[in-house]
Amino acid sequence: MTLLRRQLDSVARAHRCLSLQILRGEQRLPWIGFRQLDRPAAEAFHRSYVANDSLFNYPNLFAATEFLKPKGDGGVRRFHFLEWHARVLYYSVGYFVLELTDGWASVVRPIARRNKIETYYGARVRFDDPGRSEIHYQRDYQLFTGGIRRFLRRRVQEGHTVALLHMDVQDFFNSISHATLVEVIAQQALPAARLRMQYDSAAKSTLRDILALVMGAPSGLPLSRHNIVSNLLADFYMWPVDRYVNQLQLEAPGEVRFSRYVDDMFLMRSFPMLRRSESIGEEMYRACTRLGSEMALKLGLSLNPLKTRLNVCSSEDDLDGLIEKSRLVSFYEPLPEDDNEPPRNALVRALKIVEELQATFAREGTVPPMQVNDDLALKRVFHNAVVQYARSPVARAAIGRAFTGFNPTLLPRAMKPLLFLISQVPGALRRLYDYTVEALSSDEPPLVSLHLAELLMLLPEYGGELRGSVEAAARNGSSPNLRLLSRLVVPEPPAAATYLPLSPGEGASAAFYQVRRAIICERFGEYNVAFNHLLNAFHEQCFVLDPNAGERKNYNRTSVANWLQSLVGLDDVALAISAFDRRNSNEISHPGRQGLEVRAVDEPEYRMYRRRLARLLVRVHSAI
């Protein structure tokens, strides 16, 4: 675990410069957010949790809670809430990988760009000047979409037909194999960097174990707000795809461009104007099939057929329609002639969209998905000048008129900008609080209502109006969303309950290592092996605590039983003897011995032993 020591210092430096955030508002949960992590604090963190593998003994502190977030028209997306300790460790992994691959990236990425391969992950972290780093995705996404638009428009204006193949990976973040990831990272590190940063088999094993601890499985990366590390690691994971696309380009005549934003991929190719569309389609789909096969073979990924589509454009009219349909519109920026656009104009435009939404809903009972330009125009209300203007009496009066009789069913269309506008009108905000209180009182509050309650509780104008309703809902429900929401009401950190109640001291690192292996085997579903490591940890702890232990090699089951009988009851001693007998008669511990049981330890038996051995150690500590 020592390979992460220097990265904790890098994280400390970056946290101060980048002001990294997590899901919920730090102003209400200061213990959850990125606390100041200076070098002494980073060293203490490393000493307390990392150096001896003890972090695996605190599963509540190094946890990622999965919850659901509303998406579009009734869809949901799985997100993860990382506890503070897990977040620090996870970002340490990200910075370690970033430094490990820095030399390789500085050489290879310019070559890829010259070959018309552009990749983005939503941030630009700079070790040389952290203050100039970009950690919000907007800038990278502007470059991504802007490059695609410019290529398409230039080739069409030059008299070519252009084909645009849009590909997306199915369940991408959840499908990333940790075993494959650590090997792909090795391919993107120069030999000198691998040697300097000791990126060997032990380091790969450590990274795999940390990711398995966070995700609870040997695959997947956590998704959360402002989580640049998952995007970074996912970007590295897709490197074999970029390399294969380069081979495709060498085989194909004509100008080709490949743009990728994590797993959102656009393969573009220009053709002579007279080339038949049918012929173009056949060639592009052959490339798609080959690329999909390579992804499945090398990375275990599958293209999403619902999001894979081909468009062929031969005129600027075709192109304009494609840009809108494919959401290749960049984030809202005033037109050149509107550089000094008054904030009033931006607000009026947003309120007009709100009125049109309400009118369509009143007339038809539904509204189609919001147009890209309308969505971006609504987000304009978050610009500083517009925010200041929206708080003026004149603006608040206009907002109040626009939201008269507003139906909260429309909120999911653009929840954050609509909620900001509503928050400027006390009457409309009170009505929304009443609506949310009623929704929370149901037996199973809708997911969108839980998300709305969270956003309301983070408003500067919030005065505790939802506290009682959230507390009641949390008492009556058990969903992760409700538990996280209740922590905005009662901001208590997670209990530092241990996997096993181990005492630090000489020899404790051996017990912590056994806990680490037990937890990883759990994540892989290997409960027979996990049981061996569990009992090894118990054995090591007894050796550390027993004042008459003697030499380790002679400290066996009989030694443990003799020591325990002076501290605990006969049932506890019998439990320990039973556990040792179960391990010693199992072929995992003693392969090849005659007369062994062939029945493996299954999950229920394993969890029974883990629970009872933990309680036994608690009683031992109390008796010492």
C-alpha positions as CSV (number, residue, x, y, z in Angstrom):
1,M,0.0,0.0,0.0
2,T,3.0,2.3,0.2
3,L,2.6,3.1,-3.5
4,L,-0.1,5.5,-2.6
5,R,1.9,7.5,0.0
6,R,3.1,10.2,-2.5
7,Q,-0.3,10.3,-4.1
8,L,-2.0,11.3,-0.8
9,D,0.3,14.3,-0.8
10,S,-0.7,15.1,-4.4
11,V,-4.3,14.8,-3.4
12,A,-3.8,17.2,-0.5
13,R,-2.3,19.8,-2.9
14,A,-5.0,19.3,-5.5
15,H,-7.8,19.5,-3.0
16,R,-6.7,22.9,-1.9
17,C,-6.3,24.2,-5.4
18,L,-9.3,22.5,-7.1
19,S,-11.9,22.7,-4.3
20,L,-13.2,19.3,-5.3
21,Q,-16.8,18.5,-4.3
22,I,-19.0,15.4,-3.9
23,L,-22.7,14.8,-4.3
24,R,-24.3,16.8,-1.5
25,G,-23.7,20.4,-0.3
26,E,-20.7,20.8,1.9
27,Q,-22.3,23.8,3.6
28,R,-24.8,21.4,5.2
29,L,-22.6,18.4,5.7
30,P,-19.1,19.7,6.4
31,W,-17.9,16.2,7.6
32,I,-18.9,14.7,4.2
33,G,-17.1,17.2,2.0
34,F,-13.5,17.4,1.1
35,R,-12.0,18.7,4.3
36,Q,-8.7,20.5,4.3
37,L,-6.2,17.7,3.6
38,D,-2.8,19.2,4.2
39,R,0.4,17.2,4.2
40,P,0.3,16.2,7.9
41,A,-3.3,15.2,7.5
42,A,-2.4,13.1,4.4
43,E,0.4,11.4,6.3
44,A,-1.9,10.7,9.2
45,F,-4.5,9.3,6.8
46,H,-1.8,7.0,5.3
47,R,-0.5,5.9,8.7
48,S,-4.0,5.2,10.1
49,Y,-5.6,3.4,7.2
50,V,-3.3,2.7,4.3
51,A,0.1,1.6,5.5
52,N,-1.1,-1.6,7.2
53,D,-4.1,-2.4,5.0
54,S,-6.4,-1.4,8.0
55,L,-8.7,0.5,5.6
56,F,-10.2,-2.9,4.7
57,N,-11.2,-3.2,8.4
58,Y,-13.5,-0.1,8.2
59,P,-16.1,-1.0,5.5
60,N,-18.4,1.8,6.6
61,L,-15.8,4.5,6.2
62,F,-14.6,3.2,2.9
63,A,-18.0,2.7,1.4
64,A,-19.9,3.6,-1.8
65,T,-23.7,3.7,-1.4
66,E,-25.5,3.1,-4.7
67,F,-28.6,5.2,-5.2
68,L,-30.9,6.1,-8.2
69,K,-31.1,9.5,-9.8
70,P,-34.0,10.6,-12.1
71,K,-33.1,10.9,-15.7
72,G,-35.3,12.5,-18.4
73,D,-38.8,11.1,-18.9
74,G,-39.0,8.6,-16.1
75,G,-35.6,7.1,-16.6
76,V,-33.1,6.5,-13.8
77,R,-29.3,6.3,-13.6
78,R,-27.3,4.6,-10.9
79,F,-25.1,6.9,-8.9
80,H,-22.8,6.3,-6.0
81,F,-22.2,8.3,-2.8
82,L,-18.6,7.9,-1.6
83,E,-17.9,8.4,2.1
84,W,-15.2,10.9,2.8
85,H,-12.5,8.4,3.5
86,A,-13.4,6.4,0.4
87,R,-13.3,9.5,-1.7
88,V,-9.8,10.5,-0.5
89,L,-8.6,7.0,-1.3
90,Y,-10.3,6.9,-4.7
91,Y,-8.8,10.2,-5.7
92,S,-5.4,9.0,-4.6
93,V,-5.8,6.1,-7.0
94,G,-6.7,8.6,-9.8
95,Y,-3.7,10.8,-9.2
96,F,-1.4,7.8,-9.0
97,V,-2.6,6.7,-12.4
98,L,-2.4,10.2,-13.8
99,E,1.2,10.6,-12.7
100,L,2.1,7.1,-13.8
101,T,0.9,7.8,-17.3
102,D,1.9,11.4,-17.6
103,G,5.0,10.8,-19.7
104,W,3.3,8.4,-22.1
105,A,0.4,10.8,-22.6
106,S,2.7,13.7,-23.4
107,V,4.2,11.7,-26.3
108,V,1.3,9.6,-27.6
109,R,-1.7,12.0,-27.4
110,P,-0.2,14.6,-29.8
111,I,0.5,11.7,-32.3
112,A,-3.1,10.6,-31.9
113,R,-4.4,14.1,-32.5
114,R,-2.3,14.3,-35.7
115,N,-4.0,11.1,-36.8
116,K,-7.4,12.7,-36.2
117,I,-8.1,10.9,-33.0
118,E,-9.5,13.2,-30.2
119,T,-10.4,11.9,-26.8
120,Y,-11.8,13.8,-23.8
121,Y,-12.8,12.8,-20.2
122,G,-14.3,16.0,-18.8
123,A,-11.3,17.5,-17.0
124,R,-7.8,18.6,-17.4
125,V,-5.7,18.1,-14.3
126,R,-2.3,19.8,-14.3
127,F,0.3,18.8,-11.7
128,D,2.6,21.7,-12.8
129,D,-0.1,24.3,-12.1
130,P,-3.1,22.9,-10.2
131,G,-4.8,26.2,-10.1
132,R,-5.2,26.2,-13.9
133,S,-6.8,22.7,-13.9
134,E,-10.3,22.2,-15.3
135,I,-12.5,19.9,-13.2
136,H,-15.9,20.7,-14.7
137,Y,-16.9,18.9,-17.8
138,Q,-18.3,21.9,-19.8
139,R,-15.0,23.0,-21.3
140,D,-14.1,19.5,-22.5
141,Y,-17.5,18.9,-23.8
142,Q,-17.4,22.1,-25.8
143,L,-14.2,21.0,-27.4
144,F,-15.6,17.6,-28.1
145,T,-18.8,18.7,-29.8
146,G,-17.2,21.7,-31.5
147,G,-14.5,19.6,-33.2
148,I,-17.2,17.3,-34.6
149,R,-19.3,20.2,-35.9
150,R,-16.3,21.9,-37.5
151,F,-15.2,18.7,-39.3
152,L,-18.6,17.9,-40.7
153,R,-19.3,21.5,-41.8
154,R,-15.9,21.9,-43.5
155,R,-16.2,18.7,-45.5
156,V,-19.8,19.4,-46.6
157,Q,-18.8,22.9,-47.7
158,E,-15.9,21.4,-49.7
159,G,-18.4,19.4,-51.6
160,H,-18.1,16.0,-49.9
161,T,-20.7,13.6,-48.5
162,V,-19.9,12.9,-44.8
163,A,-21.0,9.9,-42.7
164,L,-21.3,10.1,-39.0
165,L,-21.4,6.9,-37.0
166,H,-22.5,7.5,-33.4
167,M,-21.6,4.7,-30.9
168,D,-22.2,4.3,-27.2
169,V,-21.2,1.4,-24.9
170,Q,-23.9,-0.5,-23.1
171,D,-23.8,-0.1,-19.2
172,F,-20.2,1.1,-19.7
173,F,-19.1,2.2,-16.2
174,N,-20.6,-0.9,-14.6
175,S,-18.9,-3.2,-17.2
176,I,-15.3,-2.1,-16.6
177,S,-13.2,-5.0,-15.5
178,H,-10.7,-4.1,-12.8
179,A,-8.3,-6.9,-13.9
180,T,-8.3,-5.5,-17.5
181,L,-8.1,-1.9,-16.3
182,V,-4.8,-2.4,-14.4
183,E,-3.3,-4.0,-17.4
184,V,-4.5,-1.4,-19.9
185,I,-3.0,1.3,-17.6
186,A,0.3,-0.6,-17.7
187,Q,0.3,-0.3,-21.5
188,Q,0.0,3.5,-21.2
189,A,3.0,4.0,-18.8
190,L,6.5,4.3,-20.0
191,P,9.0,1.7,-18.6
192,A,10.8,4.4,-16.6
193,A,7.6,5.5,-15.0
194,R,6.6,2.0,-14.1
195,L,10.0,1.5,-12.5
196,R,10.0,4.8,-10.7
197,M,6.4,4.4,-9.3
198,Q,6.9,0.6,-8.7
199,Y,3.9,-0.3,-10.9
200,D,4.4,-4.1,-10.6
201,S,2.2,-7.1,-9.9
202,A,1.8,-6.1,-6.3
203,A,0.7,-2.5,-7.2
204,K,-1.8,-3.9,-9.7
205,S,-3.2,-6.2,-7.0
206,T,-3.5,-3.3,-4.6
207,L,-5.4,-1.2,-7.2
208,R,-7.7,-4.1,-8.0
209,D,-8.4,-4.6,-4.3
210,I,-9.2,-1.0,-3.6
211,L,-11.6,-0.8,-6.5
212,A,-13.3,-4.0,-5.4
213,L,-13.6,-2.6,-1.9
214,V,-15.2,0.6,-3.2
215,M,-17.6,-1.2,-5.7
216,G,-18.2,-4.4,-3.8
217,A,-17.4,-6.3,-7.0
218,P,-14.5,-7.1,-9.3
219,S,-15.8,-4.7,-11.9
220,G,-17.3,-1.2,-12.2
221,L,-16.4,2.3,-11.4
222,P,-18.5,4.7,-9.1
223,L,-20.6,7.4,-10.8
224,S,-21.1,10.6,-8.8
225,R,-21.3,14.3,-9.4
226,H,-17.9,16.0,-10.3
227,N,-16.2,12.5,-10.2
228,I,-13.3,13.2,-12.5
229,V,-11.5,10.0,-11.4
230,S,-14.0,7.6,-12.8
231,N,-14.0,9.5,-16.1
232,L,-10.2,9.5,-16.1
233,L,-9.9,5.7,-15.4
234,A,-12.7,5.0,-18.0
235,D,-10.8,7.1,-20.6
236,F,-7.7,5.0,-20.0
237,Y,-9.8,1.8,-20.3
238,M,-10.8,2.8,-23.8
239,W,-7.3,3.2,-25.1
240,P,-7.4,-0.1,-27.0
241,V,-10.4,1.2,-28.9
242,D,-8.5,4.4,-30.0
243,R,-5.5,2.2,-31.1
244,Y,-7.8,0.0,-33.2
245,V,-9.5,3.0,-34.8
246,N,-6.1,4.2,-35.9
247,Q,-5.6,0.8,-37.7
248,L,-9.0,1.3,-39.3
249,Q,-8.0,4.7,-40.6
250,L,-4.8,3.3,-42.1
251,E,-6.8,0.8,-44.1
252,A,-9.4,3.2,-45.4
253,P,-8.8,5.9,-48.0
254,G,-10.2,9.4,-47.4
255,E,-10.3,11.6,-44.5
256,V,-11.4,10.0,-41.2
257,R,-11.9,11.5,-37.8
258,F,-12.6,9.8,-34.5
259,S,-13.9,11.8,-31.5
260,R,-14.6,10.1,-28.1
261,Y,-15.9,11.6,-24.9
262,V,-15.3,8.7,-22.5
263,D,-17.6,6.1,-24.1
264,D,-19.5,8.4,-26.3
265,M,-17.9,7.8,-29.7
266,F,-18.3,9.5,-33.2
267,L,-16.5,8.0,-36.2
268,M,-16.6,10.4,-39.2
269,R,-15.6,9.8,-42.8
270,S,-15.9,11.9,-45.9
271,F,-16.8,10.4,-49.3
272,P,-17.0,11.8,-52.8
273,M,-20.3,13.5,-53.5
274,L,-21.3,10.8,-56.1
275,R,-20.8,7.9,-53.7
276,R,-24.1,6.0,-53.2
277,S,-25.6,6.2,-49.7
278,E,-26.1,2.4,-49.7
279,S,-22.4,1.9,-50.4
280,I,-21.5,4.4,-47.6
281,G,-23.8,2.6,-45.2
282,E,-22.3,-0.8,-45.9
283,E,-18.8,0.4,-45.4
284,M,-19.5,2.3,-42.1
285,Y,-21.5,-0.6,-40.6
286,R,-18.6,-3.0,-41.4
287,A,-16.3,-0.6,-39.5
288,C,-18.8,-0.6,-36.6
289,T,-19.0,-4.4,-36.5
290,R,-15.2,-4.7,-36.5
291,L,-14.9,-2.1,-33.8
292,G,-17.6,-3.8,-31.7
293,S,-15.9,-7.1,-32.0
294,E,-12.6,-5.7,-30.9
295,M,-14.2,-4.0,-27.9
296,A,-15.9,-7.3,-26.9
297,L,-12.7,-9.3,-27.3
298,K,-10.3,-7.0,-25.6
299,L,-12.4,-5.2,-23.1
300,G,-15.5,-7.2,-22.5
301,L,-17.7,-4.3,-23.7
302,S,-20.8,-4.3,-25.9
303,L,-22.1,-1.5,-28.1
304,N,-25.6,-0.2,-27.2
305,P,-27.7,-1.0,-30.3
306,L,-30.3,1.6,-29.3
307,K,-27.7,4.4,-29.3
308,T,-25.7,3.2,-32.4
309,R,-26.9,5.1,-35.5
310,L,-25.5,6.3,-38.8
311,N,-26.3,9.6,-40.5
312,V,-25.2,10.6,-44.0
313,C,-25.1,14.3,-44.9
314,S,-24.5,15.9,-48.3
315,S,-25.9,19.5,-47.6
316,E,-25.8,22.0,-44.9
317,D,-29.5,21.6,-44.3
318,D,-28.9,17.9,-43.6
319,L,-26.1,18.9,-41.3
320,D,-28.1,21.4,-39.3
321,G,-30.8,18.8,-38.6
322,L,-28.2,16.3,-37.6
323,I,-26.5,18.7,-35.2
324,E,-29.8,19.3,-33.4
325,K,-30.9,15.6,-33.4
326,S,-27.5,14.3,-32.2
327,R,-27.3,17.0,-29.4
328,L,-24.0,18.3,-30.9
329,V,-25.0,21.8,-29.8
330,S,-22.3,23.3,-27.6
331,F,-23.2,24.8,-24.2
332,Y,-25.2,28.0,-24.5
333,E,-23.1,31.0,-25.4
334,P,-24.5,34.4,-26.6
335,L,-24.2,34.9,-30.4
336,P,-21.4,37.3,-31.4
337,E,-23.8,40.2,-31.8
338,D,-25.1,39.5,-28.3
339,D,-21.8,39.6,-26.4
340,N,-23.2,42.3,-24.2
341,E,-26.7,40.8,-23.9
342,P,-28.5,42.3,-20.9
343,P,-29.4,39.7,-18.2
344,R,-33.0,40.8,-18.6
345,N,-33.1,39.3,-22.2
346,A,-31.7,36.0,-21.0
347,L,-34.3,35.8,-18.2
348,V,-37.2,36.8,-20.5
349,R,-36.1,34.0,-22.9
350,A,-36.1,31.5,-20.1
351,L,-39.5,32.6,-18.8
352,K,-41.0,32.3,-22.3
353,I,-39.8,28.7,-22.4
354,V,-41.5,28.0,-19.1
355,E,-44.8,29.5,-20.3
356,E,-44.6,27.4,-23.5
357,L,-44.1,24.3,-21.4
358,Q,-47.1,25.0,-19.3
359,A,-49.3,25.9,-22.3
360,T,-48.4,22.6,-24.1
361,F,-49.0,20.6,-20.9
362,A,-52.4,22.2,-20.3
363,R,-53.4,21.6,-23.9
364,E,-52.1,18.1,-24.5
365,G,-51.4,16.6,-21.1
366,T,-47.8,16.0,-22.0
367,V,-44.8,17.7,-23.5
368,P,-42.2,16.3,-25.9
369,P,-38.6,16.1,-24.8
370,M,-37.1,19.6,-24.5
371,Q,-35.2,20.9,-27.5
372,V,-31.5,21.2,-27.0
373,N,-31.5,25.0,-27.5
374,D,-34.3,25.4,-25.0
375,D,-32.5,23.4,-22.5
376,L,-29.3,25.4,-22.9
377,A,-31.2,28.7,-22.8
378,L,-32.8,27.7,-19.5
379,K,-29.3,26.9,-18.1
380,R,-28.4,30.5,-19.0
381,V,-30.1,31.6,-15.7
382,F,-27.1,30.3,-13.8
383,H,-24.8,32.9,-15.3
384,N,-23.7,35.4,-12.6
385,A,-25.3,38.5,-14.2
386,V,-28.6,36.7,-14.7
387,V,-28.5,35.4,-11.1
388,Q,-28.1,38.9,-9.7
389,Y,-30.8,40.3,-11.9
390,A,-33.2,37.5,-11.0
391,R,-33.1,38.7,-7.4
392,S,-34.3,42.2,-8.3
393,P,-38.0,43.2,-7.5
394,V,-38.8,43.6,-11.2
395,A,-37.4,40.2,-12.2
396,R,-39.1,38.5,-9.3
397,A,-42.5,39.9,-10.3
398,A,-42.0,38.6,-13.8
399,I,-40.9,35.2,-12.5
400,G,-44.0,35.1,-10.2
401,R,-46.3,35.7,-13.2
402,A,-44.6,33.0,-15.3
403,F,-45.0,30.4,-12.5
404,T,-48.6,31.2,-11.6
405,G,-50.4,27.8,-11.4
406,F,-47.2,26.0,-12.3
407,N,-47.6,22.2,-12.3
408,P,-44.7,20.5,-10.5
409,T,-45.1,17.5,-12.9
410,L,-43.1,19.7,-15.4
411,L,-40.1,20.0,-13.0
412,P,-38.2,16.9,-14.3
413,R,-37.9,18.6,-17.7
414,A,-35.2,20.9,-16.3
415,M,-35.3,20.6,-12.6
416,K,-32.3,22.8,-11.5
417,P,-33.0,25.9,-13.5
418,L,-36.7,25.8,-12.9
419,L,-36.1,25.3,-9.2
420,F,-33.8,28.3,-9.1
421,L,-36.4,30.5,-10.7
422,I,-39.1,29.3,-8.4
423,S,-36.9,29.9,-5.4
424,Q,-36.9,33.6,-6.2
425,V,-40.7,33.8,-5.5
426,P,-41.6,33.1,-1.9
427,G,-45.2,32.2,-2.7
428,A,-44.2,29.7,-5.5
429,L,-41.5,28.2,-3.3
430,R,-44.0,27.7,-0.4
431,R,-46.4,25.9,-2.8
432,L,-43.5,23.7,-3.9
433,Y,-42.6,22.8,-0.3
434,D,-46.3,21.8,0.3
435,Y,-46.2,19.7,-2.8
436,T,-43.0,17.9,-1.7
437,V,-44.3,17.4,1.9
438,E,-47.4,15.6,0.5
439,A,-45.2,13.5,-1.8
440,L,-42.9,12.4,1.0
441,S,-45.9,11.4,3.1
442,S,-46.8,8.5,0.8
443,D,-45.7,4.9,1.7
444,E,-43.2,4.9,-1.1
445,P,-42.2,8.5,-2.1
446,P,-41.5,8.7,-5.9
447,L,-37.8,8.9,-6.8
448,V,-38.3,12.3,-8.5
449,S,-39.8,13.6,-5.2
450,L,-36.8,12.5,-3.2
451,H,-34.5,14.2,-5.7
452,L,-36.6,17.3,-5.6
453,A,-36.5,17.3,-1.7
454,E,-32.7,17.1,-1.8
455,L,-32.4,20.1,-4.2
456,L,-34.8,22.1,-2.1
457,M,-32.9,21.4,1.1
458,L,-29.7,22.7,-0.6
459,L,-31.3,26.0,-1.6
460,P,-29.9,29.1,0.2
461,E,-33.6,30.0,0.9
462,Y,-34.3,26.7,2.7
463,G,-35.4,27.1,6.3
464,G,-36.0,23.6,7.5
465,E,-39.5,23.3,5.9
466,L,-39.0,19.6,5.0
467,R,-37.2,18.4,8.1
468,G,-40.1,16.6,9.8
469,S,-41.3,15.0,6.5
470,V,-37.8,13.7,5.7
471,E,-37.4,12.3,9.2
472,A,-40.8,10.5,9.0
473,A,-40.1,9.1,5.5
474,A,-36.6,7.9,6.7
475,R,-38.2,6.1,9.6
476,N,-40.8,4.4,7.4
477,G,-38.5,3.5,4.5
478,S,-35.1,1.9,3.9
479,S,-34.0,2.9,0.4
480,P,-30.5,4.2,0.0
481,N,-32.0,7.5,-1.4
482,L,-34.0,8.0,1.8
483,R,-31.0,7.2,4.0
484,L,-28.8,9.7,2.2
485,L,-31.6,12.3,2.2
486,S,-32.0,11.9,6.0
487,R,-28.3,12.7,6.4
488,L,-29.1,16.2,5.2
489,V,-31.4,16.5,8.3
490,V,-29.2,14.8,10.8
491,P,-25.6,15.1,9.5
492,E,-24.0,12.3,11.5
493,P,-20.9,10.6,10.0
494,P,-21.1,6.9,9.4
495,A,-20.2,4.7,12.3
496,A,-16.6,3.5,12.2
497,A,-17.7,-0.1,12.8
498,T,-14.9,-2.6,12.0
499,Y,-15.0,-5.7,10.0
500,L,-13.3,-7.4,13.0
501,P,-12.5,-5.5,16.2
502,L,-8.7,-5.8,15.8
503,S,-6.3,-4.0,18.2
504,P,-3.3,-2.3,16.6
505,G,0.1,-3.3,17.8
506,E,3.0,-5.5,16.9
507,G,1.9,-8.1,14.5
508,A,-1.4,-6.3,13.8
509,S,-0.5,-5.7,10.1
510,A,-0.6,-9.5,9.5
511,A,-4.2,-9.6,10.8
512,F,-5.2,-6.6,8.7
513,Y,-3.7,-8.2,5.6
514,Q,-5.8,-11.3,6.3
515,V,-8.9,-9.1,6.6
516,R,-8.1,-7.5,3.3
517,R,-7.9,-10.9,1.6
518,A,-11.1,-12.1,3.3
519,I,-13.0,-9.0,2.0
520,I,-11.7,-9.4,-1.5
521,C,-12.7,-13.0,-1.6
522,E,-16.1,-12.0,-0.4
523,R,-16.4,-9.6,-3.3
524,F,-15.5,-12.5,-5.7
525,G,-18.0,-14.8,-4.0
526,E,-15.2,-17.2,-2.8
527,Y,-16.5,-17.8,0.7
528,N,-14.5,-21.0,1.3
529,V,-11.2,-19.1,0.8
530,A,-12.6,-16.0,2.6
531,F,-13.3,-18.2,5.7
532,N,-9.6,-19.2,5.8
533,H,-8.5,-15.6,5.8
534,L,-11.1,-14.7,8.4
535,L,-9.9,-17.3,10.8
536,N,-6.3,-16.4,10.1
537,A,-7.1,-12.8,11.1
538,F,-8.7,-14.0,14.3
539,H,-5.7,-16.3,15.0
540,E,-3.3,-13.4,14.5
541,Q,-5.2,-11.1,16.8
542,C,-5.2,-13.7,19.6
543,F,-1.4,-14.1,19.1
544,V,-1.0,-10.3,19.4
545,L,-3.1,-10.1,22.6
546,D,-1.9,-13.2,24.4
547,P,0.9,-12.1,26.8
548,N,2.2,-15.7,26.9
549,A,2.0,-16.4,23.2
550,G,5.6,-17.4,22.8
551,E,6.9,-18.0,19.2
552,R,4.4,-17.5,16.4
553,K,5.2,-20.9,14.7
554,N,4.1,-22.7,17.9
555,Y,1.0,-20.7,18.6
556,N,-1.8,-23.1,17.4
557,R,-5.4,-23.9,18.1
558,T,-4.6,-25.4,21.6
559,S,-2.8,-22.2,22.5
560,V,-5.8,-20.1,21.5
561,A,-8.2,-22.3,23.4
562,N,-6.0,-22.2,26.6
563,W,-5.8,-18.4,26.5
564,L,-9.5,-17.9,25.8
565,Q,-10.7,-20.1,28.7
566,S,-9.3,-17.6,31.2
567,L,-11.3,-14.7,29.6
568,V,-14.6,-15.9,28.2
569,G,-17.1,-18.7,28.6
570,L,-17.1,-22.3,27.5
571,D,-19.4,-21.6,24.5
572,D,-16.9,-19.1,23.1
573,V,-14.0,-21.4,23.5
574,A,-16.0,-24.1,21.7
575,L,-16.8,-21.7,18.9
576,A,-13.1,-21.0,18.4
577,I,-12.2,-24.7,18.4
578,S,-15.0,-25.4,16.0
579,A,-13.8,-22.7,13.6
580,F,-10.2,-24.1,13.7
581,D,-11.5,-27.6,13.1
582,R,-13.6,-26.4,10.1
583,R,-10.5,-24.8,8.6
584,N,-8.1,-27.6,9.3
585,S,-10.4,-30.2,7.8
586,N,-10.8,-28.2,4.6
587,E,-8.8,-29.0,1.5
588,I,-8.2,-25.2,0.9
589,S,-5.9,-25.1,4.0
590,H,-4.4,-28.6,3.7
591,P,-4.5,-29.8,0.1
592,G,-3.7,-33.4,-0.5
593,R,-4.3,-34.5,3.2
594,Q,-6.2,-37.7,3.6
595,G,-9.7,-37.8,5.2
596,L,-10.6,-34.1,4.5
597,E,-14.1,-32.9,4.1
598,V,-15.1,-32.0,0.6
599,R,-17.9,-29.7,1.6
600,A,-16.9,-26.1,1.0
601,V,-17.8,-23.2,3.4
602,D,-20.8,-21.5,1.7
603,E,-22.0,-17.9,2.2
604,P,-24.5,-18.5,5.1
605,E,-21.9,-20.5,7.1
606,Y,-19.2,-17.9,6.4
607,R,-21.3,-15.0,7.5
608,M,-22.3,-16.9,10.7
609,Y,-18.7,-17.4,11.6
610,R,-17.8,-13.9,10.8
611,R,-20.5,-12.5,13.0
612,R,-19.8,-14.8,16.0
613,L,-16.0,-14.4,15.8
614,A,-16.4,-10.6,15.8
615,R,-18.6,-10.8,18.9
616,L,-16.1,-13.1,20.6
617,L,-13.3,-10.6,20.0
618,V,-15.4,-7.8,21.5
619,R,-15.8,-9.9,24.7
620,V,-12.1,-10.7,24.7
621,H,-11.2,-7.0,24.5
622,S,-13.6,-6.2,27.4
623,A,-12.1,-9.0,29.5
624,I,-8.5,-7.9,29.0
